[in-house]
Each structure stands twice: as structure tokens, then as C-alpha cells.
């Protein structure tokens, strides 16, 4: 195992709407979460416009490896 693996890192996956069943399942998970959701907001200014970026995460969805 390479030295940097196995240190408990996290992954971030972007979910797009081109898989309707998966998208609907994750959307339902965030509407009715089991564990608390964490939301991080970042405000920034670009010239004359204000920008707000928001990321909401949940630990409810677990990734299962395939055999």
C-alpha cells in the first residue's frame, strides 16, 4: 500500500442529474437526513457582484465496494 493511502481521507463526488434514480435517492436523503447535515458557506466579491457558494454534506451515504 502506498504511504499516503489508509490515512482516513475523504472523497467528494459531484452528482449530476443524468442518472435519475441515483439523483432522486440522494435528493431524498438530504430532504430527510438521519444524521445532522453540515453546511459551509463562502462569500466572495468579483468586481461589482457578490458571490455565495454553499456546500452541504451528509455522512448518511456510505460507499460500498464491489467484489
C-alpha positions in Angstrom: 0.0 0.0 0.0 1.5 3.4 -0.9 2.5 5.6 2.0 -0.4 8.1 1.5 -3.2 5.5 1.5 -5.0 4.3 4.5 -4.9 7.6 6.4 -8.7 8.1 6.6 -9.1 10.6 3.8 -12.5 11.6 2.4 -13.8 11.8 -1.1 -16.1 14.4 -2.7 -18.2 13.2 -5.6 -20.2 15.5 -7.9 -23.7 14.1 -8.6 -25.3 15.1 -11.9 -28.9 14.6 -12.9 -28.1 12.2 -15.8 -28.8 9.2 -13.5 -32.4 10.0 -12.4 -32.8 7.1 -9.9 -29.5 7.9 -8.1 -30.1 11.6 -8.2 -33.6 11.1 -6.7 -32.3 8.8 -3.9 -29.6 11.3 -2.9 -32.1 14.2 -3.0 -34.4 12.3 -0.7 -31.5 11.5 1.6 -30.8 15.3 2.0 -34.6 16.1 2.5 -34.9 13.5 5.3 -31.4 13.1 6.8 -30.7 10.6 9.6 -27.5 12.3 10.8 -27.0 16.1 11.0 -26.1 17.9 7.8 -23.1 20.2 7.7 -23.3 23.3 5.5 -20.4 25.6 4.7 -20.9 28.9 3.0 -18.3 31.1 1.3 -18.9 34.7 0.3 -16.7 36.4 -2.3 -16.7 39.5 -4.4 -15.9 39.5 -8.1 -15.9 43.1 -9.4 -19.3 44.5 -8.8 -21.1 41.3 -8.0 -21.4 39.3 -4.7 -21.0 35.5 -4.9 -22.2 32.9 -2.4 -21.0 29.3 -2.6 -22.7 26.7 -0.4 -21.7 23.1 0.2 -23.9 20.7 2.2 -22.6 17.3 3.2 -24.0 14.3 5.0 -22.4 11.2 6.4 -25.5 9.1 5.8 -24.5 7.8 2.4 -21.8 5.1 2.6 -19.9 3.9 -0.4 -19.8 0.1 -0.7 -17.0 -1.6 -2.6 -17.8 -4.1 -5.3 -16.3 -7.6 -5.0 
